[in-house]
Amino acid sequence: MRAINPIIYKVDDGFAGFAAELPGATGQGKTVEETVEEILIAIKELAAEYRIRNVPVPWKVMTPVKPVKVVV
């Protein structure tokens, strides 16, 4: 089991996002929860494909940080 840090953002018709730990694991949905579920499905599908090809899953190690305020 792995912990993921989904990055979710608002789009015109709902939400979109990706898993920072696995390139290509993306999702979108009408709600944040639906978007996270789509990302989890993508992770499972990608990991299965890597295993079928007998290639290591290219997990990235992420270090969550506290949000910072930026003045632009």
Secondary structure, DSSP 4 states (H G I P E B T S, - for coil): -----EEEEEETTEEEEEETTSTT-EEEESSHHHHHHHHHHHHHHHHHHHHHTT------------------
